Structures are given as structure tokens and as C-alpha cells.
Amino acid sequence: MIVQPLFLALDVFVLTSQLSKAQYLQSILGPGANAQAVLDASESVYPAWLLTVSDGRLIFTPLVSLAVIILLVLPSARAYFRK
């Protein structure tokens, strides 16, 4: 119950960083550059399956973390760990 919420917090951090990558890159490149064009060009050279796996990971890992937390809170888990 201590470690799994930390993983969930890290998952949320990764998710927010992925969603705000265009704004962050734009702040680094400055107002004259088109950050979205740079990101689109970099993503176009990746294989299609890689982006699908990455998007799936962004959805799958927080859901699994929540499921583990819920399962650890159930009475049967409490009984098992009290032995």
C-alpha cells in the first residue's frame, strides 16, 4: 500500500508530461518555432506500432495501478497480509 500509490503518482506525472510536451517544447524553442511541426516530424519516423504501444501504456498503467490499490484494500487481502 505504500509503493503502489507512488507508481500511480509517477504514471500521472508521465501522462501529464506527455500531454504537455508541445507547450514545453514551444517554451524551449521560442515563439518563432513551430513545436507541433517538430513533434509531428519526429513521430513520423517511428514505426506505427510504437506509438500505439505508447498510447496503450498511458491508458493501461494507471488502470492497473488503481486495480492493484483496490485489490489491496479488499478484506481478503487484509486477512492474507495479517497472517
HUBELHU-V172542 format. One record per backbone hydrogen bond with DSSP energy under -0.5 kcal/mol. CO is the residue of the C=O (numbers start at 1). NH is the residue of the N-H. E is the energy in kcal/mol with one decimal. If there is no record, write none. Layout:
co | nh | e
CO | NH | E
CO | NH | E
This chain:
co | nh | e
2 | 6 | -0.7
3 | 7 | -1.8
4 | 8 | -2.2
5 | 9 | -2.3
6 | 10 | -2.2
7 | 11 | -2.3
8 | 12 | -2.2
9 | 13 | -2.1
10 | 14 | -2.5
11 | 15 | -2.5
12 | 16 | -2.6
13 | 17 | -2.1
14 | 18 | -2.3
15 | 19 | -2.1
16 | 20 | -1.4
18 | 21 | -0.9
20 | 24 | -2.1
21 | 25 | -2.5
22 | 26 | -2.2
23 | 27 | -2.0
24 | 28 | -1.4
25 | 29 | -2.8
26 | 30 | -2.2
30 | 33 | -1.0
33 | 35 | -0.8
34 | 38 | -1.6
35 | 39 | -2.4
36 | 40 | -2.6
37 | 41 | -2.3
38 | 42 | -2.2
39 | 43 | -2.4
40 | 44 | -1.4
41 | 45 | -0.6
42 | 45 | -0.6
43 | 46 | -0.7
47 | 50 | -0.8
47 | 51 | -1.1
48 | 52 | -1.5
49 | 53 | -2.5
50 | 54 | -2.4
51 | 55 | -2.3
52 | 56 | -2.3
53 | 57 | -2.3
54 | 58 | -1.8
55 | 59 | -1.1
56 | 60 | -3.3
57 | 61 | -2.2
59 | 63 | -1.2
60 | 64 | -2.5
61 | 65 | -2.3
62 | 66 | -2.4
63 | 67 | -2.1
64 | 68 | -2.4
65 | 69 | -2.2
66 | 70 | -2.5
67 | 71 | -2.6
68 | 72 | -2.1
69 | 73 | -1.2
70 | 74 | -0.9
74 | 77 | -0.6
74 | 78 | -1.8
75 | 79 | -2.5
76 | 80 | -1.8
77 | 81 | -2.3
78 | 82 | -1.2
80 | 83 | -0.9
